[in-house]
Amino acid sequence: MNSWNTPRDEFDSPNAIHAERRKYEPDSREQAREEPATEEPILVEPACNNLGCNDPGCNAPATAPPVLVHPIEHETTPAAPEGTMAAAAIVLENTSLGDQNRVSRSPLSLRVTAALVVLGILTPLGIARTLSPSTQGLGTHQQLGLPPCSMRVLFDMRCPACGMTTSWSYWTRGQWWSSLRTNSGGACLAFLVVAVALIASRVVWTGRMPEYATTYRIGWAIVAIGVVTVVDWIVRLSL
């Protein structure tokens, strides 16, 4: 009689033993999936090392060695709860509204600042237009009740800014050669003031800052005018 047909032999067969063991022992692969991800790798034993295993749920090869599984690599991001998503949406909405408010306020403040710049730099030119140029080439500002140059009073010598008001008074009348002869730096500064006023007026109109190249050139123009003023002052002292 074939021993494989006896109930005892059937119970003692490898498949039966493995099936009976799986009823009471959970699959190690399922335990590995259920365990939280850690930084250390996990040693996972194969589900079955028996030859001739016919269990459809067992995919481990025969005599398969243990493997190291890195849970971090297989970790999946859980879906955020609906409450968390709603809170995040509210935060993003408030942030976007704040950005819009800043953007809407920015052009107004920029326009106001640019308008103040235009008013501040054109006012001295307008005042110089109301004054009569001094025949001495300096001292025109005394028509406003201002004292004479302190450097002339203390050291009996003109300062680099002496004659600048007179130069501007000539410049506003279109007498640019007389303006250059009185104070070259003052004449150049008057041209720069008009240029900056035009740029600031454009900012008032558009609400946008001028390009970097424009401000870069203005900075170098101011430096150049300062050099011209100092050179003009040294030349006049030597005469």
C-alpha positions as CSV (number, residue, x, y, z in Angstrom):
1,M,0.0,0.0,0.0
2,N,1.3,3.4,-1.0
3,S,2.4,5.3,2.1
4,W,1.4,8.7,0.6
5,N,-2.3,7.8,0.8
6,T,-2.3,7.1,4.5
7,P,-3.7,9.9,6.7
8,R,-0.6,9.9,8.8
9,D,1.7,10.3,5.9
10,E,-0.5,12.9,4.4
11,F,-0.3,14.9,7.7
12,D,3.4,14.5,7.9
13,S,4.0,15.7,4.3
14,P,6.0,18.9,3.9
15,N,3.1,20.8,2.4
16,A,0.8,19.9,5.3
17,I,3.4,20.8,7.9
18,H,4.0,24.1,6.2
19,A,0.2,24.9,5.9
20,E,-0.3,24.0,9.6
21,R,2.6,26.2,10.6
22,R,1.2,29.2,8.6
23,K,-2.0,29.0,10.6
24,Y,-0.3,29.9,13.8
25,E,2.8,31.8,12.6
26,P,2.3,35.0,10.7
27,D,4.2,35.5,7.4
28,S,7.5,37.2,8.1
29,R,7.1,39.3,5.0
30,E,3.8,40.7,6.3
31,Q,5.5,41.5,9.6
32,A,8.2,43.3,7.7
33,R,5.6,45.4,5.9
34,E,3.7,46.2,9.1
35,E,6.7,47.2,11.1
36,P,7.5,51.0,11.1
37,A,10.3,52.1,8.9
38,T,13.6,52.5,10.8
39,E,17.0,53.6,9.7
40,E,18.5,50.2,10.4
41,P,17.9,47.4,7.8
42,I,15.6,44.5,8.8
43,L,16.6,40.9,8.3
44,V,13.7,39.1,6.6
45,E,13.5,35.4,6.5
46,P,11.9,33.7,3.5
47,A,8.4,32.3,3.9
48,C,9.5,28.8,3.0
49,N,12.7,26.9,2.5
50,N,11.1,23.5,1.9
51,L,11.5,21.8,-1.4
52,G,8.4,21.0,-3.3
53,C,6.2,23.7,-1.5
54,N,3.0,24.1,-3.4
55,D,1.5,26.9,-1.3
56,P,0.2,29.5,-3.8
57,G,0.9,32.3,-1.2
58,C,4.5,31.4,-0.9
59,N,6.8,33.0,-3.5
60,A,10.1,32.3,-1.8
61,P,12.4,30.1,-3.8
62,A,13.6,26.9,-2.4
63,T,16.4,27.2,0.1
64,A,16.3,31.0,-0.3
65,P,18.8,32.8,2.0
66,P,17.7,35.6,4.3
67,V,17.7,39.1,2.8
68,L,18.2,42.6,4.2
69,V,15.3,45.0,3.6
70,H,15.7,48.8,3.9
71,P,12.3,50.1,5.0
72,I,13.2,53.7,4.2
73,E,13.5,52.8,0.5
74,H,10.0,51.3,0.4
75,E,8.4,53.8,2.7
76,T,5.3,55.6,1.3
77,T,4.0,58.9,2.3
78,P,0.6,58.6,4.0
79,A,-2.2,60.7,2.7
80,A,-2.8,63.9,4.7
81,P,-6.1,64.1,6.6
82,E,-8.8,66.3,5.2
83,G,-8.5,68.7,8.1
84,T,-4.8,69.1,7.5
85,M,-5.3,69.8,3.8
86,A,-8.0,72.4,4.7
87,A,-5.7,74.2,7.1
88,A,-2.9,74.2,4.6
89,A,-5.3,75.7,2.0
90,I,-6.3,78.4,4.4
91,V,-2.6,79.3,5.1
92,L,-1.8,79.4,1.4
93,E,-4.8,81.6,0.7
94,N,-3.9,84.0,3.5
95,T,-0.3,84.2,2.2
96,S,-1.4,84.9,-1.3
97,L,-3.8,87.6,-0.1
98,G,-0.9,89.2,1.9
99,D,1.3,89.1,-1.2
100,Q,-1.4,90.8,-3.3
101,N,-1.8,93.5,-0.7
102,R,1.9,94.1,-0.6
103,V,2.0,94.3,-4.4
104,S,-1.0,96.6,-4.5
105,R,0.5,99.0,-1.9
106,S,4.0,98.9,-3.4
107,P,3.3,100.9,-6.6
108,L,1.5,103.6,-4.6
109,S,4.3,104.1,-2.1
110,L,6.8,104.0,-5.0
111,R,4.9,106.6,-6.9
112,V,4.7,108.9,-3.8
113,T,8.5,108.5,-3.3
114,A,9.2,109.3,-6.9
115,A,7.0,112.3,-6.8
116,L,8.8,113.6,-3.7
117,V,12.1,113.1,-5.5
118,V,10.9,115.1,-8.5
119,L,9.7,117.9,-6.2
120,G,12.8,117.9,-4.1
121,I,15.3,118.2,-6.9
122,L,13.4,120.6,-9.1
123,T,12.7,123.1,-6.3
124,P,16.3,124.4,-6.1
125,L,16.3,125.0,-9.9
126,G,13.0,126.9,-9.6
127,I,14.4,129.0,-6.8
128,A,17.5,129.7,-8.8
129,R,15.4,130.9,-11.7
130,T,13.9,133.6,-9.4
131,L,17.3,135.0,-8.5
132,S,19.5,137.4,-10.5
133,P,22.9,136.0,-11.3
134,S,25.6,137.9,-9.4
135,T,28.2,139.7,-11.6
136,Q,31.0,138.5,-9.3
137,G,30.2,134.9,-10.1
138,L,29.2,134.0,-6.5
139,G,27.1,135.2,-3.7
140,T,23.8,134.9,-5.5
141,H,22.4,132.8,-2.7
142,Q,22.6,135.9,-0.4
143,Q,19.6,137.3,-2.1
144,L,17.6,134.7,-0.1
145,G,18.9,136.2,3.1
146,L,21.5,133.5,3.6
147,P,25.0,134.3,5.0
148,P,28.0,134.4,2.8
149,C,30.2,131.3,2.4
150,S,31.8,130.4,5.7
151,M,35.0,129.3,4.0
152,R,35.4,132.7,2.4
153,V,34.8,134.5,5.7
154,L,37.2,132.3,7.7
155,F,40.0,131.6,5.2
156,D,39.4,134.2,2.5
157,M,39.1,131.5,-0.2
158,R,36.2,130.1,-2.1
159,C,34.9,126.6,-1.6
160,P,34.1,124.0,-4.3
161,A,30.4,125.0,-4.1
162,C,31.0,128.7,-4.5
163,G,29.2,130.0,-7.5
164,M,26.9,127.0,-7.9
165,T,23.7,129.0,-7.2
166,T,24.9,131.6,-9.7
167,S,25.6,128.8,-12.2
168,W,22.1,127.4,-11.8
169,S,20.6,130.9,-12.2
170,Y,22.4,131.2,-15.5
171,W,21.5,127.6,-16.5
172,T,17.7,128.1,-15.9
173,R,17.9,131.1,-18.2
174,G,19.4,129.1,-21.0
175,Q,22.8,130.8,-20.6
176,W,24.7,127.5,-20.4
177,W,28.1,128.8,-21.4
178,S,28.0,131.4,-18.6
179,S,26.8,128.6,-16.3
180,L,29.9,126.5,-17.2
181,R,32.2,129.5,-16.7
182,T,30.8,130.3,-13.3
183,N,30.9,126.7,-11.9
184,S,31.4,123.7,-14.2
185,G,30.3,121.2,-11.6
186,G,27.1,123.2,-11.0
187,A,26.2,123.3,-14.7
188,C,26.8,119.5,-15.0
189,L,24.7,118.9,-11.9
190,A,21.8,120.9,-13.3
191,F,21.8,118.6,-16.4
192,L,21.8,115.6,-14.1
193,V,19.0,117.0,-12.0
194,V,16.8,117.3,-15.1
195,A,17.6,113.7,-16.2
196,V,16.8,112.3,-12.7
197,A,13.6,114.2,-12.7
198,L,12.5,112.7,-16.0
199,I,13.4,109.2,-14.7
200,A,11.5,109.8,-11.5
201,S,8.5,111.1,-13.4
202,R,8.4,107.9,-15.4
203,V,8.3,106.0,-12.2
204,V,5.4,108.1,-11.1
205,W,3.6,107.2,-14.3
206,T,4.4,103.5,-14.5
207,G,4.8,102.6,-10.9
208,R,7.9,100.6,-11.7
209,M,11.5,101.0,-10.5
210,P,14.0,102.0,-13.1
211,E,16.3,99.4,-14.5
212,Y,19.6,98.6,-12.7
213,A,21.6,100.0,-15.6
214,T,19.9,103.4,-15.2
215,T,20.6,103.7,-11.5
216,Y,24.2,102.5,-12.2
217,R,24.8,105.2,-14.7
218,I,23.3,107.8,-12.4
219,G,25.7,106.8,-9.6
220,W,28.7,107.1,-11.8
221,A,27.4,110.5,-13.2
222,I,27.3,111.8,-9.6
223,V,30.9,110.6,-9.0
224,A,32.0,112.3,-12.3
225,I,30.3,115.5,-11.4
226,G,32.1,115.5,-8.0
227,V,35.4,115.1,-9.7
228,V,34.6,117.9,-12.2
229,T,33.7,120.2,-9.3
230,V,36.9,119.5,-7.4
231,V,39.1,120.0,-10.5
232,D,37.2,123.2,-11.3
233,W,37.8,124.4,-7.7
234,I,41.5,123.6,-7.8
235,V,41.9,125.4,-11.2
236,R,40.1,128.5,-9.9
237,L,42.3,128.6,-6.7
238,S,45.4,128.6,-8.9
239,L,44.3,131.6,-11.0
